[in-house]
Amino acid sequence: MHHEEAARKLGVDPASLAPAPPAPRFATTWSRMQQEPPCSACGRPSRTSDVIHDPDHGHRWLDRCRQCFLETPPTPPVPPGRFLAELRGVAANARLRLRTYTDESGWEGE
């Protein structure tokens, strides 16, 4: 799930979020996380901080506690099936043995 989708799912109003830089460096995000601002959704101490972009309000900090983060997990950049196919190809090219496990097909490879 993308950060903007997470904010919508949690019912967070972007207008209520603190302004954020458009692409903060890791050090900036880490510094914010160390301050444990309140979760944008429920108010508990946050464990993660991300930046969302809202067309009306610009870049805003989305802070989530552990529970709210677990309810809105991040979306992998590629589908798991494609990732596994690419991983198998890389392992074969490097002549490495690879065994993978998926819920759909169990253990594969030797």
PyMOL commands that place a pseudoatom at each C-alpha (Angstrom):
pseudoatom trace, name=CA, resn=MET, resi=1, chain=A, elem=C, hetatm=0, pos=[0.000, 0.000, 0.000]
pseudoatom trace, name=CA, resn=HIS, resi=2, chain=A, elem=C, hetatm=0, pos=[1.333, 3.423, -0.921]
pseudoatom trace, name=CA, resn=HIS, resi=3, chain=A, elem=C, hetatm=0, pos=[1.585, 6.052, 1.808]
pseudoatom trace, name=CA, resn=GLU, resi=4, chain=A, elem=C, hetatm=0, pos=[-1.301, 8.114, 0.373]
pseudoatom trace, name=CA, resn=GLU, resi=5, chain=A, elem=C, hetatm=0, pos=[-3.499, 4.992, 0.336]
pseudoatom trace, name=CA, resn=ALA, resi=6, chain=A, elem=C, hetatm=0, pos=[-2.489, 4.253, 3.932]
pseudoatom trace, name=CA, resn=ALA, resi=7, chain=A, elem=C, hetatm=0, pos=[-3.528, 7.743, 5.011]
pseudoatom trace, name=CA, resn=ARG, resi=8, chain=A, elem=C, hetatm=0, pos=[-6.926, 7.315, 3.308]
pseudoatom trace, name=CA, resn=LYS, resi=9, chain=A, elem=C, hetatm=0, pos=[-7.470, 3.867, 4.816]
pseudoatom trace, name=CA, resn=LEU, resi=10, chain=A, elem=C, hetatm=0, pos=[-6.662, 5.198, 8.287]
pseudoatom trace, name=CA, resn=GLY, resi=11, chain=A, elem=C, hetatm=0, pos=[-9.007, 8.167, 7.796]
pseudoatom trace, name=CA, resn=VAL, resi=12, chain=A, elem=C, hetatm=0, pos=[-6.237, 10.751, 8.166]
pseudoatom trace, name=CA, resn=ASP, resi=13, chain=A, elem=C, hetatm=0, pos=[-7.036, 14.281, 6.936]
pseudoatom trace, name=CA, resn=PRO, resi=14, chain=A, elem=C, hetatm=0, pos=[-3.929, 15.580, 5.105]
pseudoatom trace, name=CA, resn=ALA, resi=15, chain=A, elem=C, hetatm=0, pos=[-4.755, 19.113, 6.287]
pseudoatom trace, name=CA, resn=SER, resi=16, chain=A, elem=C, hetatm=0, pos=[-4.093, 17.953, 9.866]
pseudoatom trace, name=CA, resn=LEU, resi=17, chain=A, elem=C, hetatm=0, pos=[-0.572, 16.698, 9.073]
pseudoatom trace, name=CA, resn=ALA, resi=18, chain=A, elem=C, hetatm=0, pos=[2.638, 18.669, 9.561]
pseudoatom trace, name=CA, resn=PRO, resi=19, chain=A, elem=C, hetatm=0, pos=[4.328, 20.040, 6.415]
pseudoatom trace, name=CA, resn=ALA, resi=20, chain=A, elem=C, hetatm=0, pos=[7.228, 17.914, 5.185]
pseudoatom trace, name=CA, resn=PRO, resi=21, chain=A, elem=C, hetatm=0, pos=[10.058, 18.281, 2.683]
pseudoatom trace, name=CA, resn=PRO, resi=22, chain=A, elem=C, hetatm=0, pos=[9.280, 16.742, -0.724]
pseudoatom trace, name=CA, resn=ALA, resi=23, chain=A, elem=C, hetatm=0, pos=[12.042, 14.106, -0.552]
pseudoatom trace, name=CA, resn=PRO, resi=24, chain=A, elem=C, hetatm=0, pos=[13.623, 14.020, 2.903]
pseudoatom trace, name=CA, resn=ARG, resi=25, chain=A, elem=C, hetatm=0, pos=[16.997, 12.387, 3.341]
pseudoatom trace, name=CA, resn=PHE, resi=26, chain=A, elem=C, hetatm=0, pos=[17.106, 9.325, 5.561]
pseudoatom trace, name=CA, resn=ALA, resi=27, chain=A, elem=C, hetatm=0, pos=[18.729, 11.357, 8.347]
pseudoatom trace, name=CA, resn=THR, resi=28, chain=A, elem=C, hetatm=0, pos=[15.762, 13.752, 8.384]
pseudoatom trace, name=CA, resn=THR, resi=29, chain=A, elem=C, hetatm=0, pos=[13.220, 10.930, 8.549]
pseudoatom trace, name=CA, resn=TRP, resi=30, chain=A, elem=C, hetatm=0, pos=[15.276, 9.098, 11.192]
pseudoatom trace, name=CA, resn=SER, resi=31, chain=A, elem=C, hetatm=0, pos=[15.490, 12.245, 13.300]
pseudoatom trace, name=CA, resn=ARG, resi=32, chain=A, elem=C, hetatm=0, pos=[11.711, 12.639, 13.143]
pseudoatom trace, name=CA, resn=MET, resi=33, chain=A, elem=C, hetatm=0, pos=[11.165, 8.989, 14.091]
pseudoatom trace, name=CA, resn=GLN, resi=34, chain=A, elem=C, hetatm=0, pos=[13.446, 9.401, 17.125]
pseudoatom trace, name=CA, resn=GLN, resi=35, chain=A, elem=C, hetatm=0, pos=[11.112, 12.140, 18.397]
pseudoatom trace, name=CA, resn=GLU, resi=36, chain=A, elem=C, hetatm=0, pos=[8.181, 9.643, 18.307]
pseudoatom trace, name=CA, resn=PRO, resi=37, chain=A, elem=C, hetatm=0, pos=[5.539, 12.152, 17.190]
pseudoatom trace, name=CA, resn=PRO, resi=38, chain=A, elem=C, hetatm=0, pos=[1.949, 11.011, 17.789]
pseudoatom trace, name=CA, resn=CYS, resi=39, chain=A, elem=C, hetatm=0, pos=[0.485, 8.604, 15.253]
pseudoatom trace, name=CA, resn=SER, resi=40, chain=A, elem=C, hetatm=0, pos=[-1.406, 10.556, 12.604]
pseudoatom trace, name=CA, resn=ALA, resi=41, chain=A, elem=C, hetatm=0, pos=[-4.366, 8.172, 12.935]
pseudoatom trace, name=CA, resn=CYS, resi=42, chain=A, elem=C, hetatm=0, pos=[-4.705, 7.218, 16.607]
pseudoatom trace, name=CA, resn=GLY, resi=43, chain=A, elem=C, hetatm=0, pos=[-2.353, 9.474, 18.612]
pseudoatom trace, name=CA, resn=ARG, resi=44, chain=A, elem=C, hetatm=0, pos=[-0.147, 6.745, 20.118]
pseudoatom trace, name=CA, resn=PRO, resi=45, chain=A, elem=C, hetatm=0, pos=[3.640, 7.235, 19.848]
pseudoatom trace, name=CA, resn=SER, resi=46, chain=A, elem=C, hetatm=0, pos=[4.658, 6.597, 16.239]
pseudoatom trace, name=CA, resn=ARG, resi=47, chain=A, elem=C, hetatm=0, pos=[7.255, 4.096, 15.075]
pseudoatom trace, name=CA, resn=THR, resi=48, chain=A, elem=C, hetatm=0, pos=[7.447, 5.102, 11.389]
pseudoatom trace, name=CA, resn=SER, resi=49, chain=A, elem=C, hetatm=0, pos=[7.429, 8.388, 9.498]
pseudoatom trace, name=CA, resn=ASP, resi=50, chain=A, elem=C, hetatm=0, pos=[6.794, 8.801, 5.778]
pseudoatom trace, name=CA, resn=VAL, resi=51, chain=A, elem=C, hetatm=0, pos=[5.939, 11.680, 3.466]
pseudoatom trace, name=CA, resn=ILE, resi=52, chain=A, elem=C, hetatm=0, pos=[2.707, 11.793, 1.490]
pseudoatom trace, name=CA, resn=HIS, resi=53, chain=A, elem=C, hetatm=0, pos=[1.811, 14.241, -1.254]
pseudoatom trace, name=CA, resn=ASP, resi=54, chain=A, elem=C, hetatm=0, pos=[-1.669, 15.721, -1.199]
pseudoatom trace, name=CA, resn=PRO, resi=55, chain=A, elem=C, hetatm=0, pos=[-2.718, 17.831, -4.224]
pseudoatom trace, name=CA, resn=ASP, resi=56, chain=A, elem=C, hetatm=0, pos=[-4.373, 20.436, -1.978]
pseudoatom trace, name=CA, resn=HIS, resi=57, chain=A, elem=C, hetatm=0, pos=[-1.898, 20.533, 0.917]
pseudoatom trace, name=CA, resn=GLY, resi=58, chain=A, elem=C, hetatm=0, pos=[1.461, 19.532, -0.572]
pseudoatom trace, name=CA, resn=HIS, resi=59, chain=A, elem=C, hetatm=0, pos=[3.957, 17.271, 1.170]
pseudoatom trace, name=CA, resn=ARG, resi=60, chain=A, elem=C, hetatm=0, pos=[2.970, 16.158, 4.669]
pseudoatom trace, name=CA, resn=TRP, resi=61, chain=A, elem=C, hetatm=0, pos=[4.397, 13.850, 7.321]
pseudoatom trace, name=CA, resn=LEU, resi=62, chain=A, elem=C, hetatm=0, pos=[2.443, 10.634, 7.885]
pseudoatom trace, name=CA, resn=ASP, resi=63, chain=A, elem=C, hetatm=0, pos=[3.459, 9.148, 11.233]
pseudoatom trace, name=CA, resn=ARG, resi=64, chain=A, elem=C, hetatm=0, pos=[2.166, 5.697, 12.185]
pseudoatom trace, name=CA, resn=CYS, resi=65, chain=A, elem=C, hetatm=0, pos=[2.299, 3.653, 15.378]
pseudoatom trace, name=CA, resn=ARG, resi=66, chain=A, elem=C, hetatm=0, pos=[3.091, -0.044, 15.163]
pseudoatom trace, name=CA, resn=GLN, resi=67, chain=A, elem=C, hetatm=0, pos=[-0.559, -1.106, 14.948]
pseudoatom trace, name=CA, resn=CYS, resi=68, chain=A, elem=C, hetatm=0, pos=[-1.523, 1.433, 12.276]
pseudoatom trace, name=CA, resn=PHE, resi=69, chain=A, elem=C, hetatm=0, pos=[1.580, 0.493, 10.262]
pseudoatom trace, name=CA, resn=LEU, resi=70, chain=A, elem=C, hetatm=0, pos=[0.674, -3.210, 10.430]
pseudoatom trace, name=CA, resn=GLU, resi=71, chain=A, elem=C, hetatm=0, pos=[-2.849, -2.381, 9.234]
pseudoatom trace, name=CA, resn=THR, resi=72, chain=A, elem=C, hetatm=0, pos=[-1.408, -0.586, 6.190]
pseudoatom trace, name=CA, resn=PRO, resi=73, chain=A, elem=C, hetatm=0, pos=[1.663, -2.556, 5.034]
pseudoatom trace, name=CA, resn=PRO, resi=74, chain=A, elem=C, hetatm=0, pos=[3.810, -1.130, 2.225]
pseudoatom trace, name=CA, resn=THR, resi=75, chain=A, elem=C, hetatm=0, pos=[3.307, -2.365, -1.321]
pseudoatom trace, name=CA, resn=PRO, resi=76, chain=A, elem=C, hetatm=0, pos=[6.274, -4.233, -2.770]
pseudoatom trace, name=CA, resn=PRO, resi=77, chain=A, elem=C, hetatm=0, pos=[7.712, -2.415, -5.818]
pseudoatom trace, name=CA, resn=VAL, resi=78, chain=A, elem=C, hetatm=0, pos=[7.154, -5.522, -7.992]
pseudoatom trace, name=CA, resn=PRO, resi=79, chain=A, elem=C, hetatm=0, pos=[4.639, -8.396, -7.693]
pseudoatom trace, name=CA, resn=PRO, resi=80, chain=A, elem=C, hetatm=0, pos=[6.011, -11.320, -5.641]
pseudoatom trace, name=CA, resn=GLY, resi=81, chain=A, elem=C, hetatm=0, pos=[5.733, -13.739, -8.587]
pseudoatom trace, name=CA, resn=ARG, resi=82, chain=A, elem=C, hetatm=0, pos=[7.853, -11.494, -10.796]
pseudoatom trace, name=CA, resn=PHE, resi=83, chain=A, elem=C, hetatm=0, pos=[10.391, -10.989, -8.003]
pseudoatom trace, name=CA, resn=LEU, resi=84, chain=A, elem=C, hetatm=0, pos=[10.760, -14.751, -7.545]
pseudoatom trace, name=CA, resn=ALA, resi=85, chain=A, elem=C, hetatm=0, pos=[11.108, -15.315, -11.294]
pseudoatom trace, name=CA, resn=GLU, resi=86, chain=A, elem=C, hetatm=0, pos=[13.881, -12.702, -11.487]
pseudoatom trace, name=CA, resn=LEU, resi=87, chain=A, elem=C, hetatm=0, pos=[15.568, -14.138, -8.392]
pseudoatom trace, name=CA, resn=ARG, resi=88, chain=A, elem=C, hetatm=0, pos=[15.512, -17.633, -9.920]
pseudoatom trace, name=CA, resn=GLY, resi=89, chain=A, elem=C, hetatm=0, pos=[17.052, -16.248, -13.120]
pseudoatom trace, name=CA, resn=VAL, resi=90, chain=A, elem=C, hetatm=0, pos=[19.842, -14.491, -11.242]
pseudoatom trace, name=CA, resn=ALA, resi=91, chain=A, elem=C, hetatm=0, pos=[20.565, -17.612, -9.194]
pseudoatom trace, name=CA, resn=ALA, resi=92, chain=A, elem=C, hetatm=0, pos=[20.678, -19.763, -12.350]
pseudoatom trace, name=CA, resn=ASN, resi=93, chain=A, elem=C, hetatm=0, pos=[23.028, -17.324, -14.105]
pseudoatom trace, name=CA, resn=ALA, resi=94, chain=A, elem=C, hetatm=0, pos=[25.316, -17.348, -11.061]
pseudoatom trace, name=CA, resn=ARG, resi=95, chain=A, elem=C, hetatm=0, pos=[25.051, -21.160, -10.851]
pseudoatom trace, name=CA, resn=LEU, resi=96, chain=A, elem=C, hetatm=0, pos=[23.688, -20.946, -7.312]
pseudoatom trace, name=CA, resn=ARG, resi=97, chain=A, elem=C, hetatm=0, pos=[21.269, -23.413, -5.818]
pseudoatom trace, name=CA, resn=LEU, resi=98, chain=A, elem=C, hetatm=0, pos=[18.045, -21.723, -4.767]
pseudoatom trace, name=CA, resn=ARG, resi=99, chain=A, elem=C, hetatm=0, pos=[15.059, -23.068, -2.882]
pseudoatom trace, name=CA, resn=THR, resi=100, chain=A, elem=C, hetatm=0, pos=[12.007, -20.892, -2.421]
pseudoatom trace, name=CA, resn=TYR, resi=101, chain=A, elem=C, hetatm=0, pos=[8.772, -21.381, -0.531]
pseudoatom trace, name=CA, resn=THR, resi=102, chain=A, elem=C, hetatm=0, pos=[5.414, -19.838, -1.375]
pseudoatom trace, name=CA, resn=ASP, resi=103, chain=A, elem=C, hetatm=0, pos=[1.969, -20.373, 0.101]
pseudoatom trace, name=CA, resn=GLU, resi=104, chain=A, elem=C, hetatm=0, pos=[0.652, -21.296, -3.346]
pseudoatom trace, name=CA, resn=SER, resi=105, chain=A, elem=C, hetatm=0, pos=[3.134, -23.983, -4.381]
pseudoatom trace, name=CA, resn=GLY, resi=106, chain=A, elem=C, hetatm=0, pos=[5.195, -24.831, -1.305]
pseudoatom trace, name=CA, resn=TRP, resi=107, chain=A, elem=C, hetatm=0, pos=[8.903, -25.583, -1.696]
pseudoatom trace, name=CA, resn=GLU, resi=108, chain=A, elem=C, hetatm=0, pos=[10.452, -25.251, -5.146]
pseudoatom trace, name=CA, resn=GLY, resi=109, chain=A, elem=C, hetatm=0, pos=[13.984, -25.890, -6.382]
pseudoatom trace, name=CA, resn=GLU, resi=110, chain=A, elem=C, hetatm=0, pos=[16.787, -28.070, -5.190]
for i in range(1, 110): cmd.bond("trace and resi %d" % i, "trace and resi %d" % (i + 1))
show_as sticks, trace
zoom trace
